[in-house]
Amino acid sequence: MDPKELFSTNLIDGKIVASHIERQCSPLPSVIVIGAGISGLAAARSLYDASFEVTILESRDRLGGRINTDYSFGCPVDMGASWLHGVCNENPLAPLIRGLGLTLYRTSGDDSILYDHDLESCMLFNTDGHQVPQQIVMDVGETFKRILEETGKVRDEDPDDMSVQQAISVVLNSHPELKQQGLSHEVLQWYICRMEAWFAADADMISLKTWDQEHVLSGGHGLMVEGYDPVIKALAKNLDIRLNHRHACIIYRMT
Ligand SMILES: Cc1cc2nc3c(=O)[nH]c(=O)nc-3n(C[C@H](O)[C@H](O)[C@H](O)COP(=O)(O)OP(=O)(O)OC[C@H]3O[C@@H](n4cnc5c(N)ncnc54)[C@H](O)[C@@H]3O)c2cc1C
């Protein structure tokens, strides 16, 4: 299906459609979108469908950003996003995925065959290859929860944003009893790494103000069986995308 059809019926809001009608008589306005991740592609798609002349500048040599489906094993393996979180109509990706006829494998029911990442079934090993006692993993997990709760208070007290790493340092300085030593310290670092893995960013790049502000949609989780690549391809179809183009600065002019 032509992605133009999907987006013109589902994702373009009234404002853009109205501007499309107004602008039909005037020269085509042009827009540069920076980044060909899914946000940039979706924005560019909507603008293109509303008759804007769009160019996307992407610094890498591929599309998708943190969505990257690898086919080198002969089957799709998503190296970044793999799930549709919230299989419901409220999710703006759902109509696009449905329109493309892509299969979702539900991993949020009892029939899921995927391993779970709950802490009870999680085994950690130290650098000598010895398993870290499960009790230590659980206890440090509780401490990490407390540290994060305390970072919430730091956030409430300070109007300026800071990184999660900075906030953890503030908490550990004011609550030395939460500091960990030896193996427990290493396990605490693992918890921080786990958080970094979730955001694909170092803790000194994660915003204290927004890290826990996501809104979880209903409908459970669906794994993209064919990978996310078809979604990226559909959004990118016919767009003018310049790969290996890293933008260095934006100059604002008031006219
Ligand atoms: C391992 C992993 C697993 C994930 N799993 C899921 C999941 O299952 N489900 C889910 O919904 N989400 C998941 N996410 C999150 C999801 O991938 C991201 O939220 C989403 O892909 C972000 O898209 P974006 O377009 O906003 O940013 P990005 O994908 O980061 O795109 C930004 C683009 O801008 C380009 N760029 C940056 N600077 C410049 C510049 N100066 N000039 C030109 N181009 C530039 C970058 O190269 C990149 O292509 C996961 C992320 C990771 C890393």
PDBQT file of the ligand as one rigid body, heavy atoms in Angstrom, charges set to zero:
ROOT
HETATM    1  C1  LIG A 301      18.135  -1.265  21.911  1.00  0.00    +0.000 C 
HETATM    2  C2  LIG A 301      16.838  -0.470  21.804  1.00  0.00    +0.000 A 
HETATM    3  C3  LIG A 301      15.632  -1.118  21.900  1.00  0.00    +0.000 A 
HETATM    4  C4  LIG A 301      14.451  -0.388  21.780  1.00  0.00    +0.000 A 
HETATM    5  N1  LIG A 301      13.260  -1.067  21.810  1.00  0.00    +0.000 NA
HETATM    6  C5  LIG A 301      12.120  -0.405  21.546  1.00  0.00    +0.000 A 
HETATM    7  C6  LIG A 301      10.912  -1.118  21.329  1.00  0.00    +0.000 A 
HETATM    8  O1  LIG A 301      10.893  -2.344  21.369  1.00  0.00    +0.000 OA
HETATM    9  N2  LIG A 301       9.800  -0.411  21.046  1.00  0.00    +0.000 N 
HETATM   10  C7  LIG A 301       9.801   0.965  20.984  1.00  0.00    +0.000 A 
HETATM   11  O2  LIG A 301       8.729   1.562  20.754  1.00  0.00    +0.000 OA
HETATM   12  N3  LIG A 301      10.937   1.661  21.166  1.00  0.00    +0.000 NA
HETATM   13  C8  LIG A 301      12.093   1.010  21.410  1.00  0.00    +0.000 A 
HETATM   14  N4  LIG A 301      13.258   1.695  21.506  1.00  0.00    +0.000 N 
HETATM   15  C9  LIG A 301      13.212   3.142  21.400  1.00  0.00    +0.000 C 
HETATM   16  C10 LIG A 301      13.058   3.568  19.943  1.00  0.00    +0.000 C 
HETATM   17  O3  LIG A 301      14.002   2.885  19.140  1.00  0.00    +0.000 OA
HETATM   18  C11 LIG A 301      13.304   5.070  19.866  1.00  0.00    +0.000 C 
HETATM   19  O4  LIG A 301      12.408   5.740  20.746  1.00  0.00    +0.000 OA
HETATM   20  C12 LIG A 301      13.050   5.614  18.475  1.00  0.00    +0.000 C 
HETATM   21  O5  LIG A 301      13.626   4.802  17.478  1.00  0.00    +0.000 OA
HETATM   22  C13 LIG A 301      13.630   7.023  18.440  1.00  0.00    +0.000 C 
HETATM   23  O6  LIG A 301      13.409   7.553  17.161  1.00  0.00    +0.000 OA
HETATM   24  P1  LIG A 301      13.834   9.044  16.850  1.00  0.00    +0.000 P 
HETATM   25  O7  LIG A 301      13.596   9.258  15.396  1.00  0.00    +0.000 OA
HETATM   26  O8  LIG A 301      13.171   9.973  17.790  1.00  0.00    +0.000 OA
HETATM   27  O9  LIG A 301      15.392   9.116  17.197  1.00  0.00    +0.000 OA
HETATM   28  P2  LIG A 301      16.605   8.323  16.500  1.00  0.00    +0.000 P 
HETATM   29  O10 LIG A 301      16.173   6.960  16.075  1.00  0.00    +0.000 OA
HETATM   30  O11 LIG A 301      17.748   8.438  17.442  1.00  0.00    +0.000 OA
HETATM   31  O12 LIG A 301      16.869   9.159  15.178  1.00  0.00    +0.000 OA
HETATM   32  C14 LIG A 301      17.613  10.342  15.168  1.00  0.00    +0.000 C 
HETATM   33  C15 LIG A 301      18.302  10.395  13.820  1.00  0.00    +0.000 C 
HETATM   34  O13 LIG A 301      18.927  11.672  13.695  1.00  0.00    +0.000 OA
HETATM   35  C16 LIG A 301      20.216  11.493  13.148  1.00  0.00    +0.000 C 
HETATM   36  N5  LIG A 301      21.017  12.649  13.552  1.00  0.00    +0.000 N 
HETATM   37  C17 LIG A 301      21.402  12.983  14.806  1.00  0.00    +0.000 A 
HETATM   38  N6  LIG A 301      22.127  14.124  14.775  1.00  0.00    +0.000 NA
HETATM   39  C18 LIG A 301      22.182  14.509  13.475  1.00  0.00    +0.000 A 
HETATM   40  C19 LIG A 301      22.785  15.616  12.813  1.00  0.00    +0.000 A 
HETATM   41  N7  LIG A 301      23.490  16.539  13.467  1.00  0.00    +0.000 N 
HETATM   42  N8  LIG A 301      22.642  15.727  11.463  1.00  0.00    +0.000 NA
HETATM   43  C20 LIG A 301      21.932  14.798  10.767  1.00  0.00    +0.000 A 
HETATM   44  N9  LIG A 301      21.349  13.717  11.356  1.00  0.00    +0.000 NA
HETATM   45  C21 LIG A 301      21.461  13.591  12.694  1.00  0.00    +0.000 A 
HETATM   46  C22 LIG A 301      20.695  10.176  13.763  1.00  0.00    +0.000 C 
HETATM   47  O14 LIG A 301      21.741   9.596  12.998  1.00  0.00    +0.000 OA
HETATM   48  C23 LIG A 301      19.412   9.347  13.714  1.00  0.00    +0.000 C 
HETATM   49  O15 LIG A 301      19.269   8.624  12.500  1.00  0.00    +0.000 OA
HETATM   50  C24 LIG A 301      14.473   1.010  21.607  1.00  0.00    +0.000 A 
HETATM   51  C25 LIG A 301      15.704   1.664  21.511  1.00  0.00    +0.000 A 
HETATM   52  C26 LIG A 301      16.873   0.926  21.596  1.00  0.00    +0.000 A 
HETATM   53  C27 LIG A 301      18.192   1.630  21.417  1.00  0.00    +0.000 C 
ENDROOT
TORSDOF 0
